[in-house]
């Protein structure tokens, strides 16, 4: 009888131990372990991270990092850490969290427009993707890549079509660059290529002209007309004489792209730069900014007219007055100069 009591006691203790262990397993694996109040939290696991790095990244988001580590070890996660951007949902348990950071790398959105240089673009993109700006710039200027695709450092900016793209946070600069080249080639449909050929411009030359149009007018409906002016000048063998190229030349020669220039001075027209279209014929060596799609299509679908001059319209701000003759243009320009002087715009 005494022996049976001992057996029952042992069995009861065993059940209690098993129950406690089961409860521990259940609470460790299947109960919520998130400590954030928002609906979701974004986790960024850097390339080359170890399990200890992941734990430190997650610690502020967890109620109990010890149970997370225990379950992660049981599931073999420490040997399978993968970089990327992961989204945790409020109320997730350790099992859900580990499954998420193991296999659910979520793309991020990268949006860019109107960057003036590859340097600016690289810095902008590095704010959204893991790699630093220098790595992106190196990839963009890679000599082998440029030569293979018929590009130069001056024209490389042309392949980046302003838009919003989905990419993985941990994508390499080279893969990002190659993806943008693919998007660029897709953008140039047979119809757009046909229109470019009709005005005797390459894809990169269309982008360069569109960049000038972009800088000249923010009014989308006016861009085809402005493009028509510059195409008329090119056909007639005239200098483009585009003020935005002078501004770019000044920034480039002074290596100061942060300066704000509201008025071009006569002295600026003498700047010795291949981008200065007051001194050098034809299009500049490359785009002076990253033009919107509307500016690119404004060139491809330019307005056919006989205008060869235009100046800002001070009676309808944002738009321009166009002229077919120099005398008409001179009258329009005098009106603009009077307004500029009256408002004290010096630089």
Buried (B, 14 or more C-beta within 10 A) or exposed (E): EEEEEEEEEEEEEEEEEEEEEEEEBEBBBEBEBBBBEEEEBEBBBEEEBEBEEBBEBBEEBBEBBEBBBBBBEBBEBBEEBBBBBBBBBBEBBBBBBBBBBBEEBBEBEBEBBBBBBBBBBBBBBBEBBBBEBEBBBBBBBBEEBBEEBEBBBBBBBBBBBBBEBEBBBBBBBBBBBBBBBEBBEEBBEEEBBEBBEEBEBBBBBBBBBBBBBBBBBEBEEBBBBBBBBBBBBBEEEEBBBBBBBBBBBBBBEEEEEEEEBEEBEEEBBEBEBBBBBBBBEEBBBBBBBBBBEBBBBBBBEBBEBEBBBBBBBBEEEEBBBBBEEEEBBEEBBEBBEEBBEEEEEEE
